[in-house]
Each structure stands twice: as C-alpha cells, then as structure tokens.
C-alpha cells in the first residue's frame, strides 16, 4: 500500500462529483451541469483518460427505433474513483484544519 494519493485533476474530480450527485451521464450532460467548468472540446478526452486510469466505466445507450446517429455513451464512477475522491476530500479537510492560525 502506498501513502501517496493518486493524481486527480480538477476536471477529473468535477466529473466524479457530477456522476456521484446525478448518476449516469453522457459527456455533453456533464458539460451542461458543470457551469462552464468543463468544455465540449476536452470532455471526451478527459473521459477516455479517466477510463484508462480505472476511474470510470461506461456503456452505450440503447438506440430508440428509427433513431439516427451514433448512440451516446453513459459514464459512471468506479469504486476506485469514489475512494480517490473521498481521500482528496479528507486531505483537504485535514489541511484546512491544520492551516488555521494557532494562537499568536
């Protein structure tokens, strides 16, 4: 076991938080729910990288009869992603508690 937290970019964290709060989403839904913090041009690159790291799982949405175009891919966080998120949140709380000025 290692004492080093896995890397977790701001975009990766935001994606995991969105998925944890809202359930399965496809990429453009994440962009819409991110209040401008995720961009259309980079969200799918980030999602692919996160799948490679083991942070996300995905599945293709079933195509309705008569639909045209490509099926959408829905994403959900893995247990690893949720543990990394929890570890980063705990580290932030610990840092904030220790950053309080002590009696001067």
C-alpha positions in Angstrom: 0.0 0.0 0.0 1.2 3.5 -0.8 0.9 6.7 1.2 0.7 8.8 -2.0 -2.7 10.0 -3.2 -3.4 9.1 -6.8 -3.4 12.1 -9.2 -6.8 13.7 -9.6 -7.1 16.7 -11.8 -9.7 19.4 -11.2 -11.7 18.2 -14.3 -11.5 14.6 -13.2 -12.7 15.5 -9.7 -15.5 17.6 -11.1 -16.6 14.7 -13.4 -16.6 12.2 -10.5 -18.6 14.7 -8.3 -21.2 15.2 -11.0 -21.6 11.5 -11.6 -21.8 10.8 -7.8 -24.5 13.5 -7.5 -26.5 12.9 -10.6 -25.9 9.2 -11.6 -25.0 8.1 -15.1 -24.5 11.0 -17.6 -23.2 11.3 -21.1 -20.4 13.8 -21.9 -22.5 16.7 -23.1 -24.7 16.5 -20.0 -21.6 16.8 -17.8 -20.6 20.0 -19.8 -24.1 21.4 -19.2 -24.1 20.6 -15.5 -20.6 22.0 -14.9 -21.5 25.7 -15.1 -18.8 26.3 -17.7 -16.0 24.4 -16.0 -16.0 21.6 -18.5 -15.6 22.3 -22.2 -17.1 20.4 -25.1 -13.7 20.1 -26.8 -12.0 18.4 -24.0 -14.6 16.4 -22.0 -14.3 13.3 -24.1 -10.5 13.3 -24.0 -10.7 13.5 -20.2 -13.4 10.8 -20.0 -11.2 8.5 -22.1 -8.2 9.2 -19.9 -10.3 8.5 -16.8 -11.4 5.1 -18.2 -7.8 4.2 -18.8 -7.0 5.1 -15.1 -9.9 2.9 -13.9 -11.9 5.9 -12.6 -14.9 5.4 -14.9 -17.0 2.7 -16.5 -19.3 3.3 -19.5 -22.0 1.7 -21.6 -23.7 2.7 -24.8 -27.2 3.9 -24.6 -29.8 1.8 -26.4 -30.8 3.4 -29.6 -34.6 4.1 -30.0 -36.2 2.6 -33.0 -35.8 4.9 -36.0 -33.0 7.0 -34.4 -30.2 8.2 -36.5 -26.6 9.0 -35.5 -24.3 7.4 -33.0 -25.5 6.0 -29.7 -24.5 8.1 -26.7 -22.1 6.7 -24.1 -23.2 6.9 -20.5 -20.5 7.1 -17.7 -20.5 6.2 -14.1 -17.7 6.3 -11.4 -15.9 3.2 -10.3 -15.3 2.3 -6.7 -11.7 3.4 -7.2 -12.8 6.9 -8.3 -15.1 7.2 -5.2 -12.3 6.2 -2.9 -9.9 8.7 -4.5 -12.5 11.4 -4.2 -13.0 10.6 -0.6 -9.3 10.6 0.1 -8.8 14.0 -1.5 -11.8 15.4 0.4 -10.3 14.1 3.7 -6.9 15.5 2.8 -8.4 18.9 2.1 -10.3 18.9 5.5 -7.1 17.9 7.3 -5.1 20.6 5.5 -7.8 23.2 6.3 -7.9 22.2 9.9 -4.1 22.4 10.2 -3.9 25.7 8.2 -5.9 27.6 10.9 -3.6 30.1 12.6 -2.6 28.9 16.0 -2.8 31.4 19.0 -0.4 34.1 18.2 
